[in-house]
Structures are given as C-alpha cells and as structure tokens.
Amino acid sequence: MTGFDWYMVIWGAAVLALAGGALAAYRLSWKRSVTYALIWACIFAAATLLFNALGG
C-alpha cells in the first residue's frame, strides 16, 4: 500500500460512519435497516455490472 491508499481507507471509514449515523437517526428497526442496506447493495451492484458490460 502506498501512502495515498491510507487516505482512501480513512475516507471510506468516515463515509460509512456518516451513513450509519444518518441511518441511526431514523430509528428504524434492524430488519428494515438490513432490508434497505441490501436494496442499496443490489442497486450499486447492478449499476457496476451494467457499466462494466457496456465497456466502461
């Protein structure tokens, strides 16, 4: 890992903490939170697969 890679790891952890805090502010049940997380994961996976399939 280069020095720049550490910044990306720290930035990613900060983004996840921010997203987790925002989700916790809604005070949703765990079941609903997991459902939303899986939905967003599927959306990003589909977008990534579509982008790669189109030669991006």
Steps between C-alpha positions, in 0.01 A plus 500: 500500500618845419450804721198609295320169559477575872307818424249299303455253788447784747262677261300179447470441875384859550236465229371177654486662844307795358255273319455287812433808710244628253327162495499483880335843514192353336470245785394221265472140605795272425293303250410811301860630516639174363234500228595852392870413506442196279288702257775764466766229460297346216458839332873571510587147386261528205640841403856365521415194288321715243792743482748214452278327243484815290877519487555773758 
